[in-house]
Amino acid sequence: MKLVKLIANLGYGSRKDVSQMFRAGRITDLEGEVLYADDVVAHETIRIDDEPIDPPVGLVLMMNKPLGVTCSRKDPGRVVYDLLPPRYSVRTPALSSVGRLDRDTSGLLLFTDDGALLHRIISPKAQVAKVYEATLAQDLRGDEGELFASGTLMLESEKEPLAPAVLEVLAPRHARLTVTEGRYHQARRMFAAAGNHVETLRRVSVGGLTLGELPLGEWRAMDAGEVARIFDTD
């Protein structure tokens, strides 16, 4: 792929825009040598205005999603893509969230432009565990763990029972829930089916991957080892 097309596909502008960047000498290598549109160089050596260019196709990001933003491109309010550089919204192929967290749920959210990886993560066959921490409006009764683990719990308007899920009680109104499915508002609806109401909900891990020290509202690119941890079942 020509360098001009590569950089345009990363969202830095149209091919015409990027061609103008080349003519202005804004695109260089590590040593500051000006690059040209037809040059073939290693991706990691390319600089725009002395800054490394964004990762190539195969990008995977993690975000510590705050409350009040939606996993949508068209919502009239704030969306998760507003927290990323604007060019990330026009990359080719497109960068998409891996599943969704609703406006009132915070925590670990993944993004990728790798469609095969996205579908592998969200596929029910993969059984990638998602762990949520919830605070509840009422004290837990004590039988919720057995109900969630039974594999027989039916949610309203659903035709199939939920797969078994694991509940860990942390306090009378604080629990950790591990699910392997990604049904619409699943965690909230599970507690509702048990006669309770979720007041706060935060996703803390996906597979073997956690947020670590990533601050709320921040994001960063992931390396191959971190992506592999998504599928770690230990």
MARBA-3410 file (N, C-alpha, C, O; in Angstrom, 1 decimal):
234
0.8,-1.2,0.0,0.0,0.0,0.0,0.9,1.2,0.0,1.8,1.3,0.8 ~ 0.6,2.2,-0.9,1.3,3.4,-0.9,1.1,4.2,0.4,0.1,4.1,1.1 ~ 2.2,4.9,0.7,2.2,5.6,2.0,1.1,6.6,2.1,0.5,6.8,3.2 ~ 0.7,7.3,1.0,-0.3,8.3,1.0,-1.7,7.6,1.4,-2.5,8.2,2.1 ~ -1.9,6.4,0.8,-3.2,5.7,1.1,-3.2,5.2,2.5,-4.2,5.3,3.2
-2.1,4.7,3.0,-2.0,4.2,4.4,-2.4,5.3,5.4,-3.2,5.1,6.3 ~ -1.8,6.5,5.2,-2.0,7.6,6.1,-3.4,8.1,6.0,-4.0,8.5,7.0 ~ -4.0,8.2,4.8,-5.3,8.6,4.6,-6.3,7.6,5.3,-7.3,8.0,5.9 ~ -6.0,6.3,5.2,-6.9,5.3,5.8,-6.8,5.3,7.3,-7.8,4.9,8.0 ~ -5.8,5.9,7.9,-5.7,6.1,9.3,-6.5,7.3,9.8,-6.6,7.5,11.0
-7.1,8.0,8.9,-8.0,9.1,9.3,-7.4,10.5,9.3,-8.0,11.4,9.8 ~ -6.1,10.6,8.9,-5.5,11.9,8.9,-6.0,12.9,7.9,-5.6,14.1,7.9 ~ -6.8,12.4,7.0,-7.4,13.3,6.0,-7.6,12.5,4.7,-7.3,11.4,4.6 ~ -8.1,13.2,3.7,-8.3,12.6,2.4,-6.9,12.4,1.7,-5.9,12.9,2.2 ~ -6.9,11.7,0.6,-5.6,11.6,-0.1,-5.0,12.9,-0.5,-3.8,13.1,-0.5
-5.9,13.8,-0.9,-5.5,15.2,-1.3,-4.9,15.9,-0.1,-3.9,16.5,-0.2 ~ -5.6,15.7,1.1,-5.0,16.3,2.3,-3.7,15.8,2.7,-2.7,16.5,3.0 ~ -3.5,14.5,2.6,-2.3,13.8,2.9,-1.2,14.2,1.9,0.0,14.4,2.3 ~ -1.5,14.3,0.7,-0.6,14.7,-0.4,0.0,16.1,0.0,1.2,16.3,-0.2 ~ -0.9,17.0,0.4,-0.4,18.3,0.8,0.5,18.2,2.0,1.4,19.0,2.1
0.3,17.3,3.0,1.1,17.1,4.1,2.5,16.7,3.7,3.5,17.1,4.2 ~ 2.6,15.8,2.6,3.9,15.4,2.1,4.6,16.6,1.5,5.8,16.8,1.7 ~ 3.9,17.4,0.7,4.5,18.5,0.0,5.0,19.5,1.1,6.0,20.2,0.8 ~ 4.3,19.6,2.2,4.7,20.5,3.2,5.9,20.0,4.1,6.4,20.7,5.0 ~ 6.3,18.8,3.8,7.4,18.2,4.6,7.0,17.8,6.0,7.9,17.6,6.8
5.7,17.6,6.2,5.3,17.2,7.6,5.5,15.7,7.9,5.4,15.4,9.1 ~ 5.7,14.9,6.9,5.7,13.5,7.1,7.2,13.1,6.9,7.8,13.2,5.9 ~ 7.8,12.5,8.0,9.2,12.2,8.0,9.4,10.8,8.6,8.5,10.2,9.1 ~ 10.7,10.4,8.7,11.1,9.2,9.3,11.7,9.5,10.7,11.7,10.7,11.1 ~ 12.2,8.5,11.4,12.8,8.7,12.7,13.9,9.7,12.8,14.1,10.4,13.8
14.7,9.8,11.7,15.8,10.7,11.6,15.4,12.1,11.1,16.3,13.0,11.0 ~ 14.1,12.3,10.9,13.7,13.6,10.4,13.8,13.8,8.9,13.5,14.9,8.4 ~ 14.1,12.8,8.2,14.2,12.9,6.7,12.8,12.9,6.2,11.9,12.1,6.5 ~ 12.5,13.8,5.2,11.2,13.9,4.6,10.9,12.7,3.8,11.7,12.2,3.0 ~ 9.7,12.2,4.0,9.2,11.0,3.2,8.3,11.5,2.1,7.8,12.6,2.1
8.2,10.6,1.1,7.4,10.9,-0.1,6.3,9.9,-0.2,6.3,8.8,0.3 ~ 5.2,10.2,-1.0,4.0,9.4,-1.0,4.2,8.0,-1.5,3.5,7.1,-1.0 ~ 5.2,7.7,-2.3,5.5,6.4,-2.8,6.5,5.6,-2.0,6.8,4.5,-2.3 ~ 7.0,6.2,-0.9,8.1,5.5,-0.1,7.5,4.3,0.5,6.3,4.2,0.9 ~ 8.4,3.3,0.7,8.0,2.1,1.5,8.9,2.0,2.7,10.1,1.8,2.6
8.3,2.2,3.9,9.1,2.3,5.1,8.3,1.5,6.2,7.1,1.3,6.1 ~ 9.0,1.1,7.3,8.3,0.5,8.4,7.4,1.4,9.1,7.7,2.6,9.3 ~ 6.2,0.9,9.4,5.1,1.7,10.0,5.6,2.5,11.2,5.3,3.6,11.4 ~ 6.4,1.8,12.1,6.8,2.4,13.4,7.8,3.5,13.2,8.1,4.2,14.2 ~ 8.4,3.7,12.0,9.3,4.8,11.8,8.7,6.0,11.2,9.4,7.0,11.1
7.4,6.0,10.9,6.8,7.2,10.3,6.3,8.2,11.3,5.8,7.8,12.4 ~ 6.6,9.4,11.0,6.2,10.5,11.9,5.5,11.6,11.2,5.7,11.9,10.0 ~ 4.4,12.1,11.8,3.7,13.3,11.3,3.9,14.4,12.3,3.5,14.3,13.5 ~ 4.5,15.5,11.9,4.8,16.6,12.8,5.6,16.1,14.0,5.4,16.5,15.1 ~ 6.5,15.2,13.7,7.5,14.6,14.7,6.8,13.7,15.7,7.4,13.3,16.6
5.5,13.4,15.5,4.8,12.5,16.3,4.6,11.1,15.6,4.3,11.1,14.4 ~ 4.7,10.0,16.4,4.5,8.7,15.7,3.0,8.6,15.2,2.1,9.1,15.8 ~ 2.9,8.0,14.0,1.5,7.9,13.5,0.8,6.8,14.3,1.4,6.0,15.0 ~ -0.5,6.8,14.1,-1.4,5.8,14.8,-1.1,4.4,14.4,-0.5,4.2,13.3 ~ -1.4,3.4,15.3,-1.1,2.0,14.9,-1.9,1.6,13.6,-2.9,2.2,13.3
-1.4,0.6,12.9,-2.0,0.2,11.7,-3.3,-0.6,11.9,-3.7,-0.8,13.1 ~ -3.9,-1.2,10.9,-5.0,-2.1,11.0,-4.7,-3.2,11.9,-3.6,-3.7,11.9 ~ -5.7,-3.6,12.7,-5.4,-4.5,13.8,-5.4,-3.8,15.2,-5.0,-4.4,16.2 ~ -5.7,-2.6,15.2,-5.7,-1.8,16.4,-6.7,-2.3,17.4,-7.9,-2.6,17.0 ~ -6.3,-2.4,18.6,-7.2,-2.8,19.7,-7.0,-1.8,20.9,-5.8,-1.6,21.3
-8.0,-1.1,21.3,-8.0,-0.2,22.4,-8.8,-0.7,23.6,-9.7,-1.4,23.5 ~ -8.3,-0.2,24.8,-9.2,-0.3,26.0,-9.5,1.0,26.5,-8.7,2.0,26.4 ~ -10.7,1.2,27.0,-11.1,2.5,27.6,-11.8,2.2,28.9,-12.4,1.2,29.1 ~ -11.5,3.1,29.9,-12.2,3.1,31.1,-13.4,4.0,30.9,-13.4,5.2,31.2 ~ -14.5,3.5,30.5,-15.7,4.3,30.1,-16.3,5.0,31.3,-16.6,4.3,32.3
-16.5,6.3,31.2,-17.2,7.0,32.3,-18.7,6.9,32.1,-19.2,6.4,31.1 ~ -19.5,7.3,33.1,-20.9,7.4,33.0,-21.3,8.6,32.0,-20.5,9.5,31.8 ~ -22.5,8.5,31.5,-23.0,9.6,30.7,-22.7,9.6,29.2,-23.0,10.5,28.5 ~ -21.9,8.6,28.7,-21.6,8.5,27.3,-22.2,7.1,26.8,-22.2,6.1,27.5 ~ -22.6,7.1,25.5,-23.2,5.9,25.0,-22.2,5.3,23.9,-21.4,6.0,23.3
-22.4,4.0,23.7,-21.6,3.3,22.7,-22.4,3.4,21.4,-22.9,2.4,20.9 ~ -22.4,4.6,20.8,-23.1,4.8,19.6,-22.3,5.9,18.7,-21.5,6.6,19.3 ~ -22.6,5.9,17.5,-22.1,7.0,16.6,-23.1,8.1,16.3,-22.7,9.1,15.8 ~ -24.4,7.8,16.6,-25.4,8.7,16.2,-26.2,9.3,17.3,-27.1,10.1,17.1 ~ -25.9,8.9,18.6,-26.7,9.4,19.7,-26.6,11.0,19.8,-25.5,11.5,19.6
-27.6,11.7,20.1,-27.5,13.1,20.1,-26.7,13.6,21.3,-26.3,14.8,21.3 ~ -26.5,12.8,22.3,-25.7,13.2,23.4,-24.2,12.8,23.2,-23.8,12.5,22.1 ~ -23.4,12.7,24.3,-22.0,12.4,24.2,-21.9,10.9,23.9,-22.7,10.1,24.5 ~ -21.0,10.5,23.1,-20.7,9.1,22.7,-19.3,8.8,23.0,-18.4,9.7,23.2 ~ -19.0,7.5,23.1,-17.6,7.1,23.5,-16.6,7.5,22.5,-15.4,7.8,22.8
-17.0,7.7,21.2,-16.0,8.1,20.2,-15.6,9.6,20.4,-14.5,10.0,19.9 ~ -16.3,10.3,21.2,-15.9,11.7,21.5,-14.7,11.7,22.4,-14.0,12.7,22.5 ~ -14.4,10.6,23.1,-13.3,10.5,24.0,-12.0,10.1,23.2,-10.9,10.1,23.8 ~ -12.1,9.8,21.9,-11.0,9.4,21.1,-10.6,10.5,20.2,-11.4,11.4,19.9 ~ -9.4,10.5,19.6,-9.0,11.5,18.6,-10.1,11.4,17.4,-10.5,10.3,17.0
-10.5,12.6,16.9,-11.5,12.6,15.8,-11.1,11.7,14.7,-12.0,11.1,14.0 ~ -9.9,11.6,14.3,-9.5,10.8,13.2,-9.8,9.3,13.4,-9.9,8.5,12.4 ~ -9.9,8.8,14.6,-10.2,7.4,14.9,-11.6,7.1,14.4,-11.9,5.9,14.2 ~ -12.5,8.1,14.3,-13.9,7.8,13.8,-13.9,7.7,12.3,-15.0,7.2,11.8 ~ -12.9,8.0,11.6,-12.9,7.9,10.1,-11.8,7.0,9.6,-11.5,7.0,8.4
-11.2,6.2,10.5,-10.3,5.2,10.0,-11.0,4.2,9.1,-12.2,4.0,9.1 ~ -10.2,3.6,8.2,-10.6,2.5,7.3,-9.7,1.3,7.4,-8.5,1.5,7.2 ~ -10.2,0.1,7.9,-11.6,-0.2,8.3,-12.0,0.6,9.6,-11.1,1.1,10.3 ~ -13.3,0.6,9.8,-13.8,1.4,10.9,-13.4,0.8,12.3,-13.3,-0.4,12.4 ~ -13.3,1.7,13.2,-13.0,1.2,14.6,-14.4,1.1,15.3,-15.2,2.1,15.3
-14.7,0.0,15.9,-16.0,-0.3,16.6,-15.8,-0.7,18.0,-14.8,-1.3,18.3 ~ -16.8,-0.4,18.8,-16.7,-1.0,20.2,-17.0,-2.4,20.1,-17.8,-2.9,19.3 ~ -16.4,-3.2,21.0,-16.6,-4.6,21.1,-17.8,-4.8,22.1,-17.5,-4.9,23.4 ~ -19.0,-5.0,21.6,-20.1,-5.0,22.5,-20.4,-3.6,23.0,-19.8,-2.6,22.5 ~ -21.3,-3.4,24.0,-21.7,-2.1,24.4,-21.8,-2.1,25.9,-22.0,-3.1,26.6
-21.6,-0.9,26.5,-22.0,-0.6,27.8,-23.0,0.6,27.8,-22.7,1.5,27.0 ~ -24.1,0.5,28.5,-25.1,1.5,28.4,-24.6,2.8,29.1,-23.5,2.8,29.7 ~ -25.3,3.9,28.9,-25.0,5.2,29.3,-24.7,5.2,30.8,-23.8,6.0,31.3 ~ -25.4,4.4,31.6,-25.3,4.4,33.0,-24.3,3.3,33.6,-24.3,3.0,34.8 ~ -23.5,2.7,32.7,-22.6,1.7,33.1,-21.2,2.2,32.8,-20.9,2.7,31.7
-20.2,2.0,33.7,-18.9,2.5,33.5,-18.0,1.2,33.4,-18.4,0.1,33.6 ~ -16.7,1.5,33.1,-15.7,0.4,33.2,-15.1,0.0,31.9,-15.1,0.8,30.9 ~ -14.6,-1.2,31.8,-13.8,-1.7,30.7,-14.6,-1.8,29.4,-15.5,-2.6,29.3 ~ -14.2,-1.1,28.4,-14.8,-1.2,27.1,-13.6,-1.3,26.0,-12.6,-0.6,26.1 ~ -13.8,-2.2,25.1,-12.8,-2.5,24.1,-13.3,-2.0,22.8,-14.5,-1.9,22.5
-12.3,-1.6,21.9,-12.5,-1.2,20.5,-11.5,-1.9,19.6,-10.4,-2.2,20.0 ~ -12.0,-2.2,18.4,-11.0,-2.7,17.4,-11.5,-2.4,16.0,-12.7,-2.2,15.8 ~ -10.6,-2.5,15.1,-10.9,-2.4,13.6,-10.8,-3.8,13.0,-10.9,-3.9,11.8 ~ -10.5,-4.8,13.8,-10.4,-6.2,13.3,-11.7,-6.9,13.5,-12.0,-7.3,14.6 ~ -12.5,-7.0,12.4,-13.8,-7.6,12.5,-13.8,-9.0,13.0,-14.7,-9.4,13.8
-12.8,-9.8,12.6,-12.7,-11.2,13.0,-12.5,-11.3,14.5,-13.1,-12.1,15.2 ~ -11.6,-10.4,15.1,-11.4,-10.4,16.5,-12.6,-10.0,17.3,-12.9,-10.6,18.3 ~ -13.3,-9.0,16.8,-14.5,-8.5,17.4,-15.5,-9.6,17.6,-16.0,-9.9,18.7 ~ -15.8,-10.3,16.5,-16.7,-11.4,16.5,-16.3,-12.6,17.4,-17.1,-13.3,18.0 ~ -15.0,-12.8,17.4,-14.5,-13.9,18.3,-14.7,-13.6,19.7,-15.1,-14.5,20.5
-14.5,-12.3,20.1,-14.7,-11.9,21.5,-16.2,-12.0,21.9,-16.5,-12.5,23.0 ~ -17.1,-11.5,21.1,-18.5,-11.5,21.5,-19.3,-12.8,21.2,-20.4,-12.9,21.6 ~ -18.7,-13.7,20.4,-19.4,-14.9,20.1,-19.7,-15.7,21.4,-18.9,-15.9,22.2 ~ -21.0,-16.2,21.5,-21.3,-17.0,22.7,-20.5,-18.3,22.8,-20.2,-18.8,23.9 ~ -20.0,-18.8,21.6,-19.1,-20.0,21.7,-17.8,-19.7,22.4,-17.3,-20.7,23.0
-17.3,-18.5,22.3,-16.0,-18.2,23.0,-16.2,-18.2,24.5,-15.2,-18.4,25.2 ~ -17.4,-17.9,25.0,-17.6,-17.9,26.5,-16.6,-17.0,27.2,-16.1,-17.4,28.2 ~ -16.3,-15.8,26.6,-15.5,-14.9,27.3,-16.2,-14.3,28.5,-17.3,-13.7,28.3 ~ -15.7,-14.4,29.6,-16.3,-13.9,30.9,-16.2,-12.4,31.0,-15.2,-11.8,30.8 ~ -17.4,-11.8,31.3,-17.4,-10.4,31.6,-17.8,-10.2,33.1,-18.8,-10.8,33.5
-17.0,-9.5,33.8,-17.3,-9.4,35.3,-17.7,-7.9,35.6,-17.1,-6.9,35.2 ~ -18.8,-7.8,36.3,-19.4,-6.5,36.7,-19.5,-6.4,38.2,-19.7,-7.4,38.9 ~ -19.3,-5.2,38.7,-19.5,-5.0,40.1,-20.8,-4.1,40.2,-20.8,-3.0,39.5 ~ -21.7,-4.4,41.0,-23.0,-3.7,41.1,-23.3,-3.3,42.5,-23.0,-4.1,43.5 ~ -23.8,-2.1,42.7,-24.4,-1.8,44.0,-25.9,-1.8,43.8,-26.4,-1.4,42.7
-26.6,-2.2,44.8,-28.0,-2.5,44.7,-28.9,-1.7,45.6,-28.4,-1.1,46.6 ~ -30.1,-1.5,45.2,-31.1,-0.7,46.0,-31.5,-1.4,47.3,-31.8,-0.7,48.3 ~ -31.5,-2.7,47.3,-31.9,-3.5,48.5,-30.9,-4.5,48.8,-30.1,-4.9,48.0 ~ -30.9,-5.0,50.1,-30.1,-6.1,50.5,-30.4,-7.3,49.6,-31.5,-7.6,49.3 ~ -29.3,-8.1,49.3,-29.5,-9.4,48.7,-30.3,-10.3,49.6,-30.1,-10.3,50.8
-31.1,-11.2,49.0,-31.9,-12.1,49.8,-31.1,-13.3,50.3,-31.3,-13.8,51.4 ~ -30.2,-13.7,49.4,-29.4,-14.9,49.7,-29.5,-16.0,48.8,-28.7,-16.9,48.7 ~ -30.6,-16.0,47.9,-30.8,-17.1,47.0,-30.4,-16.7,45.6,-30.6,-17.5,44.6 ~ -29.9,-15.5,45.4,-29.6,-15.0,44.0,-28.5,-15.8,43.3,-28.5,-16.1,42.1 ~ -27.5,-16.2,44.1,-26.4,-17.0,43.5,-26.9,-18.3,42.9,-26.5,-18.6,41.8
-27.7,-19.0,43.7,-28.3,-20.2,43.2,-29.1,-20.0,41.9,-29.1,-20.8,41.0 ~ -29.9,-18.9,42.0,-30.8,-18.6,40.8,-29.9,-18.3,39.6,-30.2,-18.8,38.5 ~ -28.9,-17.5,39.7,-28.1,-17.1,38.6,-27.3,-18.3,38.0,-27.0,-18.3,36.8 ~ -26.9,-19.2,38.9,-26.1,-20.3,38.5,-26.9,-21.5,37.9,-26.4,-22.4,37.4 ~ -28.2,-21.4,38.0,-29.1,-22.5,37.6,-29.1,-22.8,36.2,-29.4,-23.9,35.8
-28.9,-21.8,35.3,-29.1,-22.0,33.9,-30.5,-22.0,33.5,-30.8,-22.4,32.3 ~ -31.4,-21.7,34.4,-32.9,-21.7,34.0,-33.5,-20.3,34.1,-34.7,-20.2,33.8 ~ -32.8,-19.3,34.5,-33.4,-18.0,34.6,-33.8,-17.4,33.3,-33.0,-17.3,32.4 ~ -35.0,-17.1,33.2,-35.6,-16.5,32.0,-35.8,-15.0,32.2,-36.4,-14.6,33.2 ~ -35.3,-14.2,31.3,-35.5,-12.7,31.4,-36.7,-12.4,30.6,-37.1,-13.0,29.6
-37.4,-11.3,31.0,-38.6,-10.8,30.3,-38.3,-10.6,28.8,-37.3,-10.0,28.4 ~ -39.3,-11.2,28.0,-39.2,-11.0,26.5,-38.1,-11.9,25.9,-37.9,-11.8,24.7 ~ -37.5,-12.8,26.6,-36.5,-13.7,26.1,-37.1,-15.0,25.9,-38.0,-15.4,26.5 ~ -36.5,-15.8,24.9,-37.1,-17.1,24.6,-36.2,-18.2,25.1,-36.6,-19.4,25.1 ~ -34.9,-17.9,25.4,-34.0,-18.9,25.9,-33.5,-18.5,27.3,-33.3,-17.3,27.6
-33.4,-19.5,28.2,-32.8,-19.2,29.5,-31.4,-18.7,29.5,-30.7,-19.0,28.5 ~ -31.0,-18.0,30.5,-29.6,-17.5,30.5,-28.6,-18.7,30.8,-29.0,-19.6,31.5 ~ -27.4,-18.6,30.3,-26.4,-19.5,30.7,-26.0,-19.3,32.2,-26.2,-18.2,32.7 ~ -25.6,-20.3,32.8,-25.2,-20.1,34.3,-24.2,-18.9,34.5,-23.3,-18.7,33.7 ~ -24.5,-18.2,35.5,-23.6,-17.0,35.8,-23.2,-17.2,37.3,-23.8,-17.9,38.1
-22.1,-16.5,37.7,-21.6,-16.6,39.0,-21.7,-15.3,39.8,-21.4,-14.2,39.3 ~ -22.3,-15.4,41.0,-22.5,-14.2,41.8,-21.6,-14.3,43.0,-21.6,-15.4,43.7 ~ -20.8,-13.3,43.3,-20.0,-13.2,44.5,-20.5,-12.0,45.3,-20.5,-10.9,44.9 ~ -21.0,-12.3,46.5,-21.5,-11.3,47.4,-20.4,-10.6,48.1,-19.6,-11.2,48.8 ~ -20.2,-9.3,47.9,-19.2,-8.5,48.6,-19.7,-7.8,49.8,-18.9,-7.5,50.7
-20.9,-7.5,49.9,-21.6,-6.8,51.0,-23.1,-7.0,50.8,-23.5,-7.4,49.7 ~ -23.9,-6.6,51.7,-25.3,-6.9,51.6,-25.9,-6.2,50.3,-26.9,-6.8,49.7 ~ -25.4,-5.1,49.9,-25.9,-4.4,48.7,-24.8,-4.3,47.6,-24.9,-3.4,46.8 ~ -23.8,-5.1,47.7,-22.6,-5.0,46.7,-22.3,-6.4,46.3,-22.0,-7.2,47.1 ~ -22.2,-6.6,44.9,-22.0,-7.9,44.4,-21.1,-7.8,43.2,-21.1,-6.8,42.5
-20.5,-8.9,42.9,-19.7,-9.1,41.6,-20.4,-10.2,40.8,-20.6,-11.3,41.3 ~ -20.7,-9.9,39.6,-21.4,-10.9,38.7,-20.6,-11.2,37.5,-20.1,-10.3,36.8 ~ -20.4,-12.5,37.2,-19.7,-13.0,36.1,-20.6,-13.6,35.1,-21.3,-14.6,35.4 ~ -20.7,-13.1,33.9,-21.5,-13.7,32.8,-20.7,-14.0,31.6,-19.6,-13.5,31.4 ~ -21.2,-14.9,30.8,-20.5,-15.3,29.6,-21.3,-15.0,28.3,-20.9,-15.3,27.2
-22.4,-14.3,28.5,-23.2,-13.8,27.4,-23.2,-12.3,27.4,-22.6,-11.7,28.2 ~ -23.8,-11.8,26.4,-23.9,-10.3,26.2,-25.3,-9.8,25.9,-25.4,-9.0,24.9 ~ -26.3,-10.3,26.6,-27.6,-9.9,26.2,-27.9,-8.5,26.7,-27.2,-7.9,27.5 ~ -28.9,-7.9,26.1,-29.2,-6.5,26.3,-29.4,-6.2,27.8,-30.3,-6.8,28.4 ~ -28.6,-5.3,28.3,-28.8,-4.9,29.7,-28.8,-6.1,30.7,-29.6,-6.1,31.6
-28.0,-7.1,30.4,-28.2,-8.4,31.0,-28.0,-8.3,32.5,-28.9,-8.8,33.3 ~ -27.0,-7.7,33.0,-26.7,-7.7,34.5,-27.9,-7.0,35.2,-28.4,-7.5,36.2 ~ -28.3,-5.8,34.7,-29.4,-5.1,35.3,-30.7,-5.9,35.3,-31.4,-6.0,36.3 ~ -31.0,-6.6,34.2,-32.2,-7.4,34.1,-32.2,-8.6,35.0,-33.2,-9.1,35.5 ~ -31.0,-9.2,35.2,-30.8,-10.3,36.1,-31.2,-10.0,37.5,-32.0,-10.7,38.2
-30.7,-8.8,38.0,-31.0,-8.4,39.4,-32.5,-8.0,39.5,-33.1,-8.3,40.5 ~ -33.0,-7.4,38.4,-34.4,-7.1,38.4,-35.3,-8.4,38.5,-36.3,-8.4,39.2 ~ -34.9,-9.4,37.8,-35.6,-10.7,37.9,-35.6,-11.3,39.3,-36.4,-12.1,39.6 ~ -34.5,-10.9,40.0,-34.4,-11.4,41.4,-35.1,-10.4,42.4,-34.9,-10.5,43.6 ~ -35.8,-9.4,41.9,-36.5,-8.5,42.7,-35.7,-7.3,43.3,-36.1,-6.7,44.3
-34.6,-7.0,42.6,-33.7,-5.9,43.1,-33.5,-4.9,42.0,-34.0,-5.1,40.8 ~ -32.8,-3.9,42.3,-32.6,-2.8,41.3,-31.1,-2.4,41.4,-30.6,-2.2,42.5 ~ -30.4,-2.3,40.2,-29.0,-1.9,40.2,-29.0,-0.4,40.2,-29.6,0.3,39.4 ~ -28.2,0.1,41.2,-28.0,1.5,41.3,-26.7,2.0,40.6,-26.7,3.1,39.9 ~ -25.7,1.2,40.7,-24.5,1.5,39.9,-23.9,0.2,39.4,-24.0,-0.8,40.0
-23.3,0.3,38.2,-22.8,-0.9,37.5,-21.5,-0.5,36.8,-21.4,0.5,36.1 ~ -20.5,-1.4,37.1,-19.1,-1.1,36.5,-18.6,-2.5,36.0,-18.5,-3.4,36.7 ~ -18.1,-2.5,34.7,-17.4,-3.7,34.2,-16.0,-3.6,34.6,-15.3,-2.7,34.3 ~ -15.5,-4.7,35.3,-14.1,-4.6,35.8,-13.1,-5.5,35.0,-11.9,-5.3,35.1 ~ -13.7,-6.5,34.2,-12.8,-7.3,33.4,-13.5,-8.0,32.2,-14.7,-8.1,32.3
-12.7,-8.3,31.2,-13.2,-9.1,30.1,-12.2,-10.2,29.9,-11.1,-10.0,29.6 ~ -12.6,-11.5,30.1,-11.7,-12.6,30.1,-10.7,-12.4,31.2,-11.0,-12.1,32.3 ~ -9.4,-12.5,30.8,-8.3,-12.2,31.8,-7.8,-10.8,31.8,-6.8,-10.6,32.4 ~ -8.5,-9.9,31.1,-8.0,-8.6,30.9,-8.7,-7.6,31.9,-10.0,-7.7,32.0 ~ -8.0,-6.8,32.6,-8.5,-5.8,33.5,-8.1,-4.4,33.1,-7.2,-4.3,32.3
-8.6,-3.4,33.7,-8.3,-2.0,33.4,-6.9,-1.6,34.0,-6.3,-0.7,33.5 ~ -6.5,-2.3,35.0,-5.2,-1.9,35.6,-5.4,-0.5,36.2,-6.3,-0.3,37.0 ~ -4.4,0.4,35.9,-4.4,1.7,36.5,-5.0,2.7,35.6,-4.8,3.9,35.8 ~ -5.7,2.3,34.5,-6.2,3.3,33.5,-7.2,4.2,34.2,-8.2,3.7,34.7 ~ -7.0,5.5,34.1,-8.0,6.4,34.8,-9.3,6.4,34.1,-9.4,6.1,32.9
-10.3,6.8,34.8,-11.7,6.9,34.3,-11.7,7.9,33.2,-11.2,9.0,33.3 ~ -12.3,7.5,32.0,-12.4,8.4,30.9,-11.2,8.4,30.0,-11.2,9.0,28.9 ~ -10.2,7.6,30.3,-9.0,7.5,29.5,-9.0,6.2,28.7,-9.8,5.3,28.9 ~ -8.1,6.2,27.7,-8.0,5.0,26.8,-6.5,4.8,26.4,-5.7,5.7,26.6 ~ -6.2,3.6,26.0,-4.9,3.4,25.4,-4.9,2.2,24.5,-5.8,1.3,24.6
-3.9,2.1,23.6,-3.8,0.9,22.7,-3.3,-0.3,23.5,-2.5,-0.1,24.5 ~ -3.6,-1.5,23.1,-3.2,-2.7,23.7,-2.2,-3.4,22.8,-2.2,-3.3,21.6 ~ -1.3,-4.2,23.5,-0.4,-5.0,22.7,-0.9,-6.4,22.6,-2.0,-6.8,23.1 ~ -0.2,-7.3,21.8,-0.7,-8.6,21.5,-0.9,-9.5,22.7,-1.8,-10.3,22.8 ~ 0.0,-9.3,23.7,-0.1,-10.0,24.9,-1.4,-9.7,25.7,-2.0,-10.6,26.3
-1.7,-8.5,25.7,-3.0,-8.1,26.4,-4.2,-8.6,25.7,-5.1,-9.1,26.3 ~ -4.1,-8.6,24.4,-5.3,-9.1,23.6,-5.4,-10.6,23.9,-6.6,-11.1,24.0 ~ -4.3,-11.3,24.0,-4.4,-12.7,24.3,-5.0,-13.0,25.6,-5.7,-14.0,25.8 ~ -4.9,-12.1,26.6,-5.4,-12.3,27.9,-7.0,-12.3,27.9,-7.6,-12.8,28.8 ~ -7.5,-11.7,26.9,-9.0,-11.7,26.8,-9.5,-13.1,26.8,-10.6,-13.4,27.3
-8.7,-14.0,26.2,-9.2,-15.4,26.0,-8.6,-16.3,27.1,-8.7,-17.5,26.9 ~ -8.0,-15.7,28.1,-7.4,-16.5,29.2,-8.5,-16.9,30.1,-9.2,-16.1,30.7 ~ -8.7,-18.2,30.3,-9.7,-18.8,31.1,-9.2,-19.2,32.5,-10.0,-19.7,33.3 ~ -7.9,-19.1,32.7,-7.4,-19.5,34.0,-7.9,-18.6,35.2,-7.5,-18.8,36.3
END
